[in-house]
């Protein structure tokens, strides 16, 4: 892979603290990086681009680091790809060597340790992807959201045909960012490229939902319904209108309403309400947060109407559910 992000220098310094601070800023505060064995000398360089749903950085440094999720940061996946040299990577009890043939995939909430094998000449890419986008693309592929978080295996073999596809798509994204062409600076164009990477990753790398995705039956819903479901999943905590859903599905409100009734048995906004209530119920049972806090977190704006809808769906009030925690 040619040297990427040539015109996107963020930090070049002999002080490793500058590198750590720059990485925190690049990844939007979603991670906290700290030295493993103390600070070291040498040249430390970071180039990178942050955009909607992702950030990508090119790291050139001899520093051994621990990268942990930051409290309150974005839920993110990270894909680390070697450019030159090699890095010994550890994730819990798992270990692999990041180089031209092997990448590492890190799930939200996980901490990793990265140690350059040689003090000089080691370069790698770190790609951050919002977890919501991964879930949205899974929904677009299967027609339904994942019932539990998607967790990828750690080591990604880039020598396989599917692994090479991931690498080529990442390279294409970098070439677009390096081109200087205003077209490739458009968020919708960048997002389209990123969605292709996420789709390829879901199909190439084993994960906790592979059995329901790889070599399985074709999606059971038309593409418009799958697009609508993906939009709802990605925006469930926000206010969603029928017009928003229709726009995401690229069809009229009447058409998407008919499709939802035919395929799912309920109108689109009833589907949104039911999924939202299901998520609230799960959160009530799994946490000690106040009911109102949980409801507002999932986009509820009127607690009185929420309590009535909750009772209609579950035959009990939210307070009854909370009493069983």
N, C-alpha and C positions, 0 to 999 in steps of 0.2 A: 504494500500500500504506500503510495507516494506520501511525502511529508504533508500532512493536512493542516488546514486552518492557518495558512501562512500569513494572512492579513488580519488575523483576529487575536493578536497578542494581548494578554491580560496582565501577566506579570513575568518579569525576568529579573532574577536577583540571586545573590549569594547568601541571602538570609532565608532559611527554610520557612520561617514564620510568615513571610510574604506569600509563599506558595499556599500554605494552609489557609490563610485568610482569604486569598483569592478563590480557592476551591469552594469555600463556604458560600461566598457571594455568587459564584457561577451557578451552583446548584440550589440557589434560592433558600439557603438555610435548612435544607432537608437532611443534611448530614453534618456531622462534626468530625473533623480529621485531627488526629493527634499523633505525635511521633512515638514509635514503639520502643526504641532504644536511645532516646535522647536526640537532640538536634545534631545535624552533621553539616559539614561544609560542602563546597561544590557549587555547581550551577543548577538553579531550580527555575524551570520555565513552565508556564501554563498559557495555552491558547484556548479559546473557547467561544461558544455562542449559546445564549439562552433564549428560548422562544416559548410560544404557547405549548404546553404539555411536555416539553423536553428541554434538555440542555446537553451539550456535548463538549468535552474537554480533551485536549491533547497535553499529556503530562511528560515532561523530561526532567527527571530528578533521581538522585541516588538515595532519597530519604525512605526509610522504612516507616510505614504509617498504618494506623488503625482507623478504619472508617466506620462510624457508628451512626445510626439514625438519630436525628436531633429531635428533642421533645417539641411537639407542636408543628413539626415540619410536614411537608407534603409526603403522602404515602407514595413511595417510588420504587420502581425496579431499576437496577443498574446492570448494564452489560459492559464488561471490560474486555477490550481486544488489544492484544499485543501488536505493536507496529515494528519494533526492532528490539533485539535482545530478548530477555525473558524475565518474568516476575513470578516468584513463588507466592501463591495466593492460598489463604486458609479461611474457611468459613465453618466455625464450630469445629467438629472433628473431620471435616472434609478438606482435602488439599488437592491442588492442581497447579500446573505451570502454565501461565498465560504467555503465549507466543503466537507466531503466525498461524498455527494450526489449532489452537485451543483458546476459547474465550471463557469468561466466567459470568454467570447470571446470578445476581443477588436479589433476593425477595424483600419486600417491605418489612421493616422491623429487624432485619438481620445485620450483624456486624461482620466486617471482613478485615483481614490483615494482608497487606501487600508489601513484599520485600523484593526489590530488584536483585536479580542473581548476580549482576555485575554492577559495580559502582558507576560505571560510565556506559553510555550508549544504549541505555534502556529507555524505550518510549512506549506509551500505551494510550489508548483511548478509553474514556469513561463516558458512557451514554446513559443519561437519566431519563426515564419514561414514567409519566404519571400513572399510578395504578388504575385510575378511572378509565384511562384510554385502553389499557389492556383488557379490562372487564368489558368495555364497550365493544371492542373488536371480537372478543369471545362471543358476546351476545349476537353480533352481526353474523358470525359463522354458524352458530347453532340455533338461533332463534329464541334463546332464553338466557338470562343472566346466570353466572355461576352460583351455585348454592352455597359455596364456601370459597375463601380466598384461593386464588390461583398461586401455586407454589412450584416454581421450576426447579429441576435438577441443577446442580452447580456448574459442572463442566460441560461446555458446548463444543462439540467436535466440528470444527470448521472445514474439515477435509471431506465430509460427506456432501452429497449433492444438496441436501436441504441446508446444511451448515454454510456451504458456499453461497447459497442464495441469500442468507442473512448478511454475510460479509459483503456481497456485491451491492445489496441495497443500502447498507451503511456507507459504503464507499460512494455510491451515487448521491446520497444526502450530503456528504462532505464536499463532493465536487460541485454540487449546487451552491452550497454555502460559500465556496471559494471562487465561484465564477464571477461574482460582481454583477451579474445580470439582475436588474430590478425585479424581473418576473419571479426569480427564486427567493426573493426576500418577502414575497407575499405570504402571510400566515396560512392561507388556505392551501397554497402549493406545498409549503413545508409540512403542513399537517397531513396532506395526502401521501407524501413520501414516508412520513413517520408511521402512518397507518399500515402501509405496505410492509415496513420493517416488523411491526408488531404482529401482523398476520403471519408473516414468515416465521417469526420466533415461536408463535403458538403451534405452528405445524411442524417445526423442525426440532424443537427441544422438548423432551419429556417433562410433564408437569402433573399436578394432582388431578387434572381433568382431561388428561390425554385420552383415556378410554372412551369418553363421550365425544371426542373430536376427531382423532386421527383414524382414518379409514372407516369411519362410521357411516351411517346412512346420511343422505343429503339433508340439508336443512328442511324442516317440516313446514316452514312458513314462506310465503312469497317474499321477495327482496324488500318490498315496501314495508311489510310488517316487521321484518328483521331490522330494517333501518329505524323504524319507529321505536321498537323495543330497545335498541341500542341507545337511542337518544334519551328515552325515559330513564334508563339505568344510569346514564352519565349525569342526568340533571334532576334526579329524584328529590334532592334536598331543596330545589328551587321551585318557584312558581311555574307550572307548566299549563299551557292552554291547548285547546284542540288545534288552533292555528299553528302553534309551535310544532306539534307532533306531525301535522300534515306537511309542513314545510320540510321537516327532517326526512319524511318519507317521500317527498317530491311528488305528491299527489294532492287532490282536493280533500277538504275535511270530510265531505260526504263519502268519498271513496275509501279513505282510511277507516272511517267509522264502520262502514259495511264490512271491510276486511277483518277488523277486530271482532265484530259480532260473529262472523262466519268461522273464524279460526280460534278465537279465544272465548267466545260466548258472552262477552261484555263489551260495552263501548270503551273507547280509549281512556276517557277520564275516570271511569269506574275501575279500569285496570290500574291506573296510576294510584288511585285511592287505596285499592286493596294491597298493592305491593308496599306502599308507604306504611299502611297499618301493620303489615307483616313485619317490616323492618323495625318499627317502633316496639312491637310486642317482643321481638327477639332482644332488643336493647334493654327493655324493662327487666326482662328475666336475667340478663347477663351482667347488669351493672347496678350500682346503688345511686345513680344519678336521679334527681327529681324527675317526675313524669313530665312536667312542663318543659324542662330543659331538653329532654329526649325528643318530645314532640316538635318543639321549635327547630331542633337540629335537622329534622326530616321534612321541614317545609310547612308545618302546620301553623296557621295564623290565627285560628279561633279555637280555643280549648273547649268551649262548650259544644260546638258542632263536632269536634274531634271525639269527645267522650261518647256522644250519641252514635257516631259512625263506628267507633270501636266496639261498643256494646252490640250493635247490630251484627258485626262480623264475628265476634268471639263469644257472644252471650254472657259477657261479664264486663264490668267497668275496668279501666286501666288500674285503678287502685286495688281491685281484687287480684289482678295479675301481680302487682308489685308486692302484695302481702305474702306471696308464695316464694319470694326471693330468699 
